[in-house]
Every structure is written in C-alpha cells, then in structure tokens.
Amino acid sequence: MAWQSTLNPQSTVVEIRAEIESLEDPRMRATNEKHGNDFGVNLTKLRAVAKALKTNQELAGELWRTGDTTLRLLALLICQPKKFSEEQLEQWMRDSTVPKVNDWFINYVVKKSPHLETMRQRWFAQEDTVVAAAGWELTAHQVTKKPEVLDFTGLLDVIEARMAQAPDRLQWAMNNVLATIGINDPDLRPRALQIGHDLQVLADYPTSPGCTSPFAPIWIEEMVRRQQQ
C-alpha cells in the first residue's frame, strides 16, 4: 500500500515540518547533496503531502519563508502561479539558489505566470548567472510557445559567442535554447547544428542507455527524427 500523509488543508507549518522530518532519508540526502540539493525526502512522498494539503497560496508563502529546502519544494507544489506579482516572482527567484528549487520554481511557477515574458526579459541579461540561466530557460520555453517575441538569429549569435565560456548552469540553459531552435526552425537548423559541432559543448556528457544526449547536434537530430516518424 502506498504511503499516505496524515496532514490536511488545516495543518500548520509546525505539523507539516514534523511530518517532513519523519520522511528524511540520510542516504538520499547524501546523494542529493552531491548535486547541491540539501534535502533527503522522496519526491513521490512529498507530492503525496502536497496532495493532502491541497492548493494554498498563503500556506505556500509561510513554507517558503522558513528557508528550508524541502518545505520550499512543497510550497512550489501547493502554490498558485497566477497569484504571484512581479515583485514576488523576483524575490522567489533570488531565493531559489538550490538547483532543484530553482528548477521547480521556473517550471511550476514562472512558466505558468501571466508575467512570464516580462520576467524572461528582465532576467535574460542579468550578471547573476543563476538568474540569467532562468532567463535563458524561459527563452527556450518561448521558442516553442511564443516564437514571435524572439529573435532566433540574434540568440544564435549570442550562443555562438558566449556559450563555450559560460558557467555550467548558464551554459546548460543556453544549450537548451540552441537545441530548441534547431528542433523547431528548419531554416536555422543547419546553423544550430554547426554551432553545436563547432563548440562541442556537452559532447562528452554521460548519457544513460535509452536517453538522448544533451549534445545539441545529437539532440536536434533525434527530436527531428521522431517528429518525422
């Protein structure tokens, strides 16, 4: 039988924290910490906790303000993305220094926000590489969702000039944009492939059997092949 939470929508932060602490697995934490993620709770169980609490923007804010990584992940599961103001999105972005929290914040909140394009433009050219990476991740999203707001050629110019020297998280996001443009724009695909081959970014990235390499040329060609089937 699957594990079930004892919490409910009226549960307090104290009660929530107690249940979360009871789920902590030291071995899982040790593994996660190797990737900069200081939590040790099984995410399937964390989602079960979120289901028990139900959507609650006020409680999400309380959980976020604790500063605890696991409670912040929970906050992202129960919050209401459309209720965030630009100022709140900015603050939560600056707070999202843990990789998993940052990833969930971008995907579960900002991408569902009516302020998505405003925040993308604001973060895209920031000096803080974590914030800039978020801007690039949102740009990859817009390549497929709202391409008319983007200059694909200009983006490829920046990628060609800067991606090879970019810090890891920013480089990953820029590579995501490169591949997404190559997959979705047949006219620019040859240039995207050439940039990937020339820069060799992530060419040696270890990839599990059955998974697609993040190396842009392989990624682009595989996704295009699937689209054509």
C-alpha positions as CSV (number, residue, x, y, z in Angstrom):
1,M,0.0,0.0,0.0
2,A,1.3,3.4,-0.9
3,W,2.4,5.8,1.8
4,Q,-0.3,8.3,2.9
5,S,0.2,11.7,4.6
6,T,-1.6,12.4,7.9
7,L,-1.8,16.1,7.0
8,N,-4.9,18.0,5.8
9,P,-5.6,21.6,4.5
10,Q,-5.8,22.9,8.0
11,S,-2.4,21.6,9.1
12,T,0.1,24.1,10.5
13,V,3.7,24.7,9.4
14,V,4.9,23.1,12.6
15,E,2.8,19.9,11.9
16,I,4.0,19.9,8.3
17,R,7.6,20.3,9.3
18,A,7.3,17.3,11.7
19,E,5.9,15.0,9.1
20,I,8.6,16.1,6.6
21,E,11.3,15.5,9.1
22,S,9.9,12.0,9.7
23,L,10.4,11.2,6.0
24,E,14.0,12.3,5.9
25,D,16.4,9.6,4.5
26,P,20.1,10.3,5.3
27,R,21.3,8.3,2.3
28,M,19.0,10.1,-0.1
29,R,20.2,13.4,1.4
30,A,23.9,12.4,0.9
31,T,23.2,11.6,-2.8
32,N,21.2,14.8,-3.4
33,E,23.9,17.0,-1.7
34,K,26.4,15.8,-4.3
35,H,24.3,17.9,-6.7
36,G,23.8,20.9,-4.4
37,N,20.4,19.8,-3.2
38,D,20.2,19.8,0.6
39,F,17.1,17.6,1.1
40,G,16.5,13.9,1.7
41,V,12.8,13.3,1.2
42,N,11.4,11.0,-1.5
43,L,9.7,13.3,-4.0
44,T,6.8,10.9,-4.5
45,K,6.0,11.2,-0.8
46,L,6.5,15.0,-1.0
47,R,3.9,15.1,-3.7
48,A,1.6,13.0,-1.5
49,V,2.0,15.6,1.2
50,A,1.1,18.3,-1.3
51,K,-2.0,16.4,-2.4
52,A,-3.1,16.2,1.3
53,L,-2.6,19.9,1.9
54,K,-4.2,21.0,-1.4
55,T,-3.6,24.3,-3.2
56,N,-3.0,27.1,-0.8
57,Q,-1.1,30.2,-1.7
58,E,-1.0,31.6,1.8
59,L,0.5,28.4,3.3
60,A,2.9,28.2,0.4
61,G,4.2,31.7,1.4
62,E,4.6,30.5,5.0
63,L,6.5,27.4,3.9
64,W,8.8,29.4,1.6
65,R,9.7,31.9,4.3
66,T,11.1,29.0,6.5
67,G,14.1,28.9,4.1
68,D,14.1,25.1,4.4
69,T,14.7,23.4,1.0
70,T,12.2,20.6,1.4
71,L,9.5,23.0,2.6
72,R,10.2,25.3,-0.3
73,L,9.8,22.4,-2.7
74,L,6.4,21.7,-1.0
75,A,5.5,25.3,-1.3
76,L,6.1,25.2,-5.1
77,L,3.7,22.2,-5.3
78,I,0.8,23.9,-3.5
79,C,1.1,27.5,-4.6
80,Q,-1.0,29.3,-7.3
81,P,1.3,30.6,-10.0
82,K,-1.2,33.1,-11.4
83,K,-1.4,34.9,-8.0
84,F,2.3,35.9,-7.9
85,S,3.1,39.5,-8.6
86,E,6.2,40.5,-10.5
87,E,7.8,41.5,-7.2
88,Q,7.1,38.2,-5.6
89,L,8.5,36.3,-8.6
90,E,11.6,38.4,-8.4
91,Q,12.0,37.7,-4.7
92,W,11.4,33.9,-5.0
93,M,13.8,33.8,-8.0
94,R,16.6,35.4,-5.8
95,D,15.8,32.9,-3.1
96,S,16.0,29.9,-5.4
97,T,19.7,29.2,-5.1
98,V,19.3,25.4,-4.6
99,P,19.2,23.7,-8.1
100,K,16.1,21.6,-7.5
101,V,14.2,24.6,-6.0
102,N,15.3,26.8,-8.9
103,D,14.2,24.2,-11.5
104,W,10.8,23.7,-9.9
105,F,10.2,27.4,-9.5
106,I,10.9,28.1,-13.1
107,N,8.8,25.2,-14.4
108,Y,6.0,25.1,-11.9
109,V,5.5,28.8,-11.3
110,V,7.1,31.2,-13.7
111,K,6.2,29.3,-16.9
112,K,2.5,29.3,-15.7
113,S,2.6,33.0,-14.7
114,P,1.0,35.8,-16.7
115,H,4.3,37.7,-16.1
116,L,6.4,35.1,-17.9
117,E,7.6,37.2,-20.8
118,T,8.3,40.2,-18.5
119,M,10.4,38.1,-16.2
120,R,12.2,36.5,-19.1
121,Q,13.3,39.8,-20.5
122,R,14.2,41.1,-17.0
123,W,16.4,38.0,-16.1
124,F,17.9,37.2,-19.5
125,A,20.9,39.6,-19.3
126,Q,21.4,39.7,-15.6
127,E,25.0,39.4,-14.3
128,D,23.9,36.8,-11.7
129,T,24.4,33.6,-13.7
130,V,21.7,31.7,-11.8
131,V,19.2,34.5,-12.7
132,A,20.5,34.8,-16.3
133,A,20.1,31.0,-16.7
134,A,16.5,31.3,-15.6
135,G,16.0,33.9,-18.4
136,W,17.5,31.5,-20.9
137,E,15.4,28.6,-19.7
138,L,12.3,30.8,-20.2
139,T,13.6,31.7,-23.6
140,A,13.8,28.1,-24.6
141,H,10.2,27.8,-23.4
142,Q,9.1,30.7,-25.6
143,V,10.9,29.3,-28.7
144,T,8.0,26.8,-28.8
145,K,5.2,28.7,-27.1
146,K,5.7,32.3,-28.4
147,P,8.4,32.5,-31.0
148,E,7.2,35.8,-32.3
149,V,8.6,37.6,-29.3
150,L,12.1,36.3,-30.0
151,D,15.0,37.0,-32.5
152,F,16.3,33.5,-33.2
153,T,19.2,34.7,-35.3
154,G,20.3,37.1,-32.6
155,L,20.0,34.4,-30.0
156,L,22.3,32.1,-32.1
157,D,24.8,34.9,-32.4
158,V,25.0,35.2,-28.6
159,I,25.2,31.5,-28.1
160,E,27.9,31.2,-30.7
161,A,30.0,33.9,-29.0
162,R,29.4,33.1,-25.3
163,M,28.2,29.5,-24.6
164,A,31.5,27.8,-24.6
165,Q,32.8,30.1,-21.8
166,A,29.6,30.3,-19.8
167,P,29.3,28.9,-16.2
168,D,27.7,25.4,-16.1
169,R,24.1,26.3,-15.2
170,L,24.0,29.2,-17.7
171,Q,25.8,27.0,-20.4
172,W,23.2,24.3,-19.9
173,A,20.3,26.8,-20.4
174,M,21.9,28.4,-23.5
175,N,22.4,24.9,-24.9
176,N,18.7,24.2,-24.3
177,V,17.9,27.3,-26.4
178,L,20.3,26.2,-29.2
179,A,18.8,22.7,-29.4
180,T,15.2,24.0,-29.2
181,I,15.8,26.5,-32.1
182,G,17.4,23.7,-34.1
183,I,14.5,21.4,-33.5
184,N,11.7,23.9,-34.2
185,D,13.2,26.1,-37.0
186,P,14.1,24.1,-40.2
187,D,15.7,27.2,-41.8
188,L,18.0,27.8,-38.9
189,R,18.6,24.1,-38.2
190,P,21.9,23.9,-40.2
191,R,23.4,26.8,-38.3
192,A,22.3,25.4,-34.9
193,L,23.9,22.1,-35.8
194,Q,27.1,23.8,-37.0
195,I,27.3,25.8,-33.8
196,G,26.9,22.7,-31.7
197,H,29.6,20.9,-33.7
198,D,32.0,23.8,-33.5
199,L,31.6,24.5,-29.8
200,Q,31.4,20.8,-28.7
201,V,29.5,21.9,-25.5
202,L,28.3,18.8,-23.6
203,A,29.7,16.5,-26.3
204,D,31.1,14.2,-23.7
205,Y,28.2,14.4,-21.2
206,P,27.5,11.0,-19.8
207,T,24.1,9.7,-21.0
208,S,22.2,6.7,-19.7
209,P,21.1,4.0,-22.1
210,G,17.9,4.9,-23.7
211,C,18.3,8.6,-23.0
212,T,19.1,11.3,-25.6
213,S,22.4,13.1,-25.2
214,P,22.2,16.8,-24.4
215,F,24.9,17.5,-27.0
216,A,22.9,19.8,-29.3
217,P,23.6,18.1,-32.7
218,I,22.6,14.6,-31.4
219,W,19.6,16.1,-29.5
220,I,18.3,18.1,-32.6
221,E,18.7,15.2,-35.0
222,E,17.0,12.7,-32.7
223,M,14.0,15.0,-32.0
224,V,13.6,15.8,-35.7
225,R,13.7,12.1,-36.5
226,R,10.9,11.4,-34.0
227,Q,8.8,14.3,-35.4
228,Q,9.1,12.8,-38.9
229,Q,8.0,9.3,-37.9
